[in-house]
């Protein structure tokens, strides 16, 4: 982003210009092949954009690249990185990064983030970790990471387990490896509309009823460990009888439960009505996974089985 005539910042810099502005990159002796793929704000990226990006990444890796860095707006980094991770079965890392302070501001963080991302993508220690998010010298799993602050340079955090590692003196150091990753075949087929509906105090189901006939799947961002007001119980049970309904927590960290609370609207009640527990997956990641499974032709039984692995 750079400033326009009115003073607002808009996508303008090419990929070549971004890389050229990175101090110290030449001294790393890492060969960087630059691709100017799209110039779209992060908030306007589409699933089609990411499908084409995935194909471009595969082409680069199949012709010998040791890793790939994707720079994009931070609004959707956590979703794009996870979507890339779902179908990435190669050992080479995909590293997604961006900037919270644009080049017109003092202390712009873009060059430092790009340098750390390139160093991570080129490192043997980052292989077999899938898609990563590198920001403020921290290396995050795309499955865990969330944007947690609207303006902070340390906005990307992994509440469930912390960062996988850090870039120290230009060297990526991995200190925390996930036990396993869930990957799936690339999805080709019909489109699917999946909504995320947050539950709020005094919720009477107005929003649920409004979207019920317009979606192929639903993620409920529930209270706490997976709880909703009693007024929503029958609505959700009816929806779960015909489409996949995933029960996630809006809390920002922790897993949904399965057998602790038993009141109407509790996790035990809702799972008994056919809802699918998200586990540790937050609502936006759960939506990405549901949509991918739907367009791949999975039924509710197989969707539940995948969530048992992905959310654990």
C-alpha positions as CSV (number, residue, x, y, z in Angstrom):
1,X,0.0,0.0,0.0
2,X,1.0,3.6,-0.7
3,X,-0.8,6.9,-0.2
4,X,-3.1,8.2,-3.0
5,X,-3.8,11.9,-3.7
6,X,-6.4,12.0,-1.0
7,X,-4.0,10.7,1.6
8,X,-5.5,7.2,2.0
9,X,-3.4,4.1,1.3
10,X,-4.3,1.8,-1.6
11,X,-2.6,-1.2,-3.2
12,X,0.1,0.3,-5.5
13,X,3.6,-1.2,-4.9
14,X,4.6,-4.1,-7.1
15,X,6.1,-7.3,-5.7
16,X,9.5,-6.2,-7.2
17,X,9.3,-2.9,-5.3
18,X,8.4,-4.6,-2.0
19,X,11.4,-7.0,-2.3
20,X,13.7,-4.2,-3.4
21,X,12.9,-2.3,-0.2
22,X,14.1,-5.1,2.1
23,X,17.4,-4.1,3.8
24,X,19.8,-7.0,4.2
25,X,18.2,-9.4,1.8
26,X,21.1,-9.4,-0.6
27,X,23.4,-10.4,2.2
28,X,21.4,-13.6,2.9
29,X,22.5,-15.1,-0.5
30,X,18.9,-16.4,-0.9
31,X,17.9,-16.2,-4.5
32,X,14.4,-14.7,-4.7
33,X,12.2,-15.1,-7.8
34,X,9.5,-12.4,-7.7
35,X,6.0,-12.9,-9.0
36,X,3.5,-10.0,-9.1
37,X,0.4,-12.2,-8.8
38,X,-2.5,-9.9,-7.7
39,X,-3.0,-6.4,-6.4
40,X,-6.1,-6.7,-4.3
41,X,-6.9,-5.6,-0.7
42,X,-6.9,-8.5,1.6
43,X,-10.5,-7.9,2.5
44,X,-11.5,-8.4,-1.2
45,X,-9.7,-11.7,-1.9
46,X,-12.0,-14.5,-3.1
47,X,-11.8,-18.3,-3.0
48,X,-11.1,-18.2,-6.8
49,X,-8.1,-16.0,-6.1
50,X,-6.7,-18.5,-3.6
51,X,-7.4,-21.4,-5.9
52,X,-5.3,-19.8,-8.6
53,X,-2.7,-18.9,-6.1
54,X,-2.5,-22.5,-4.9
55,X,-1.9,-23.6,-8.5
56,X,0.8,-20.9,-9.0
57,X,2.5,-22.1,-5.8
58,X,2.4,-25.7,-6.9
59,X,3.9,-24.7,-10.2
60,X,6.8,-22.9,-8.6
61,X,7.5,-25.7,-6.1
62,X,7.4,-28.4,-8.8
63,X,10.1,-26.6,-10.8
64,X,12.5,-26.4,-7.9
65,X,11.7,-23.6,-5.5
66,X,12.7,-24.3,-1.9
67,X,9.8,-22.4,-0.5
68,X,7.2,-19.7,-1.2
69,X,6.4,-16.4,0.4
70,X,3.0,-14.8,-0.1
71,X,2.6,-11.1,0.9
72,X,-1.0,-9.9,1.3
73,X,-3.2,-7.6,3.3
74,X,-3.5,-8.7,6.9
75,X,-7.3,-8.7,7.1
76,X,-7.6,-12.3,5.8
77,X,-4.1,-13.8,6.4
78,X,-5.4,-16.3,9.0
79,X,-8.0,-17.6,6.5
80,X,-5.8,-17.6,3.4
81,X,-2.9,-19.3,5.2
82,X,-5.2,-22.0,6.6
83,X,-6.8,-22.6,3.2
84,X,-3.4,-23.0,1.6
85,X,-2.4,-25.4,4.3
86,X,-5.3,-27.7,3.8
87,X,-4.1,-29.0,0.5
88,X,-0.4,-28.5,0.8
89,X,1.2,-31.9,1.1
90,X,4.7,-31.0,-0.1
91,X,7.6,-30.5,2.4
92,X,8.5,-27.0,1.2
93,X,7.1,-24.3,3.4
94,X,4.5,-21.7,2.3
95,X,5.0,-18.6,4.4
96,X,2.3,-15.8,4.5
97,X,3.2,-12.4,5.7
98,X,2.2,-8.7,5.4
99,X,2.5,-5.4,7.2
100,X,0.5,-3.5,9.9
101,X,2.3,-0.2,9.2
102,X,2.3,0.9,5.6
103,X,5.3,2.5,4.0
104,X,4.1,6.1,4.6
105,X,4.3,5.6,8.4
106,X,7.3,5.7,10.6
107,X,8.4,2.2,11.7
108,X,6.9,0.4,8.7
109,X,7.1,-3.3,9.4
110,X,6.7,-4.7,5.9
111,X,10.4,-5.0,5.0
112,X,11.3,-6.8,8.3
113,X,8.4,-9.2,7.9
114,X,9.3,-10.0,4.3
115,X,12.9,-10.6,5.2
116,X,12.0,-12.9,8.1
117,X,9.4,-14.7,5.9
118,X,12.0,-15.3,3.1
119,X,14.6,-16.6,5.7
120,X,11.9,-19.0,7.0
121,X,10.8,-20.2,3.6
122,X,14.4,-21.0,2.7
123,X,15.2,-22.8,5.9
124,X,15.4,-26.6,6.1
125,X,14.0,-26.3,9.7
126,X,10.7,-25.0,8.3
127,X,10.1,-28.0,6.0
128,X,7.1,-30.3,6.6
129,X,5.3,-27.6,8.7
130,X,2.8,-26.7,5.9
131,X,1.7,-23.2,5.6
132,X,3.1,-20.7,8.1
133,X,2.5,-17.1,9.1
134,X,5.6,-15.1,9.9
135,X,5.1,-11.8,11.6
136,X,7.2,-9.7,14.0
137,X,9.9,-12.4,13.9
138,X,7.5,-15.0,15.1
139,X,6.6,-18.2,13.2
140,X,3.0,-19.4,13.5
141,X,1.1,-22.4,12.4
142,X,-1.7,-21.4,10.0
143,X,-4.0,-23.7,12.0
144,X,-3.5,-21.8,15.2
145,X,-2.8,-18.2,14.3
146,X,-5.4,-15.4,14.6
147,X,-5.4,-11.7,14.0
148,X,-6.1,-10.4,17.5
149,X,-5.6,-6.6,17.3
150,X,-6.7,-4.0,14.7
151,X,-3.4,-2.0,14.6
152,X,-0.7,-3.7,16.7
153,X,2.4,-5.0,15.0
154,X,2.1,-8.1,17.2
155,X,-1.5,-8.7,16.1
156,X,-0.9,-12.3,15.0
157,X,-1.0,-14.7,18.0
158,X,-1.4,-18.4,18.5
159,X,-3.4,-18.7,21.8
160,X,-3.6,-22.5,21.5
161,X,0.0,-23.6,21.8
162,X,1.9,-20.4,21.0
163,X,4.3,-19.7,18.1
164,X,6.1,-22.6,16.4
165,X,9.3,-20.6,16.6
166,X,11.2,-17.4,16.1
167,X,13.5,-15.8,13.7
168,X,16.7,-15.0,15.7
169,X,19.6,-13.2,14.0
170,X,18.2,-14.2,10.7
171,X,17.9,-17.9,11.6
172,X,14.4,-19.5,11.9
173,X,14.4,-21.6,15.1
174,X,11.5,-24.0,15.6
175,X,10.8,-24.8,19.2
176,X,7.3,-26.2,19.1
177,X,6.2,-28.7,16.4
178,X,2.6,-29.8,16.0
179,X,2.0,-33.5,16.6
180,X,0.2,-33.8,13.2
181,X,-1.3,-31.9,10.3
182,X,-4.6,-32.6,8.5
183,X,-4.4,-32.3,4.7
184,X,-7.0,-33.0,2.1
185,X,-7.2,-33.4,-1.7
186,X,-7.7,-30.2,-3.6
187,X,-11.4,-29.4,-3.9
188,X,-12.9,-29.3,-7.4
189,X,-16.7,-29.3,-7.8
190,X,-19.7,-27.4,-6.8
191,X,-19.6,-24.2,-4.8
192,X,-20.9,-24.0,-1.3
193,X,-22.1,-21.1,0.9
194,X,-21.1,-21.4,4.6
195,X,-22.1,-18.8,7.1
196,X,-20.6,-18.0,10.5
197,X,-23.3,-16.8,13.0
198,X,-22.2,-15.5,16.4
199,X,-24.4,-16.1,19.4
200,X,-25.1,-13.1,21.5
201,X,-26.8,-12.3,24.8
202,X,-30.6,-12.5,24.5
203,X,-30.3,-14.2,21.1
204,X,-33.8,-15.1,19.8
205,X,-32.6,-16.8,16.6
206,X,-33.5,-13.9,14.2
207,X,-30.1,-14.2,12.4
208,X,-30.2,-18.0,12.2
209,X,-33.7,-17.9,10.7
210,X,-32.5,-15.2,8.2
211,X,-29.7,-17.3,6.8
212,X,-31.2,-20.8,7.3
213,X,-32.5,-21.2,3.7
214,X,-29.5,-19.6,2.0
215,X,-26.6,-21.7,3.2
216,X,-25.2,-25.2,2.6
217,X,-23.4,-25.3,5.9
218,X,-23.2,-23.3,9.1
219,X,-20.7,-22.5,11.9
220,X,-22.1,-21.3,15.2
221,X,-19.7,-19.1,17.2
222,X,-21.1,-20.1,20.5
223,X,-20.6,-18.9,24.1
224,X,-17.7,-20.5,26.1
225,X,-17.2,-24.1,25.5
226,X,-20.1,-24.4,23.1
227,X,-23.3,-23.1,24.6
228,X,-26.3,-21.2,23.2
229,X,-29.5,-19.8,24.6
230,X,-32.4,-22.3,24.9
231,X,-34.3,-20.3,22.3
232,X,-31.8,-21.5,19.6
233,X,-31.9,-25.2,20.4
234,X,-34.8,-26.3,18.2
235,X,-33.6,-24.1,15.3
236,X,-30.1,-25.5,15.4
237,X,-31.4,-29.1,15.8
238,X,-33.6,-28.6,12.7
239,X,-30.7,-27.2,10.7
240,X,-28.4,-30.0,11.7
241,X,-30.9,-32.5,10.3
242,X,-30.3,-31.2,6.8
243,X,-27.0,-29.4,6.6
244,X,-23.7,-29.6,8.5
245,X,-23.7,-27.3,11.6
246,X,-20.4,-26.9,13.4
247,X,-20.3,-25.8,17.0
248,X,-17.3,-23.5,17.7
249,X,-16.4,-21.2,20.5
250,X,-16.3,-17.4,20.0
251,X,-13.9,-17.1,22.9
252,X,-10.7,-16.9,21.0
253,X,-8.8,-19.8,22.6
254,X,-9.5,-23.3,24.0
255,X,-11.5,-26.2,22.7
256,X,-15.3,-26.8,22.6
257,X,-16.3,-29.4,25.1
258,X,-18.3,-32.6,24.5
259,X,-19.6,-34.0,27.8
260,X,-19.3,-31.5,30.7
261,X,-22.5,-29.4,30.7
262,X,-25.9,-30.9,30.2
263,X,-28.5,-28.1,30.4
264,X,-30.6,-27.2,27.3
265,X,-28.3,-25.4,24.9
266,X,-25.2,-26.9,26.4
267,X,-22.5,-28.7,24.3
268,X,-23.9,-32.1,25.3
269,X,-27.4,-31.1,24.3
270,X,-26.3,-29.6,21.0
271,X,-24.0,-32.5,20.0
272,X,-26.8,-34.9,20.7
273,X,-28.9,-32.9,18.2
274,X,-26.4,-33.5,15.5
275,X,-24.1,-30.5,15.7
276,X,-20.4,-31.1,14.9
277,X,-17.8,-30.0,17.5
278,X,-15.0,-27.7,16.1
279,X,-12.6,-28.6,18.9
280,X,-9.7,-26.1,18.9
281,X,-10.6,-24.7,15.5
282,X,-11.9,-21.1,15.7
283,X,-15.1,-20.1,13.8
284,X,-13.4,-18.7,10.7
285,X,-11.1,-21.7,10.3
286,X,-14.0,-24.0,10.9
287,X,-15.9,-22.2,8.0
288,X,-12.9,-22.7,5.7
289,X,-12.8,-26.4,6.5
290,X,-16.6,-27.0,6.2
291,X,-16.7,-25.3,2.8
292,X,-13.7,-27.3,1.5
293,X,-15.3,-30.5,2.6
294,X,-18.7,-29.6,1.1
295,X,-17.3,-28.8,-2.3
296,X,-15.3,-32.0,-2.2
297,X,-18.5,-34.0,-1.8
298,X,-18.2,-35.0,1.8
299,X,-21.4,-35.9,3.7
300,X,-22.1,-35.1,7.3
301,X,-20.6,-38.3,8.7
302,X,-17.3,-37.8,6.9
303,X,-17.3,-34.1,7.8
304,X,-17.6,-35.0,11.5
305,X,-14.8,-37.5,11.1
306,X,-12.5,-34.9,9.6
307,X,-13.3,-32.3,12.3
308,X,-12.4,-34.9,15.0
309,X,-8.9,-34.9,13.6
310,X,-8.6,-31.3,12.5
311,X,-10.0,-29.9,15.8
312,X,-7.9,-32.0,18.1
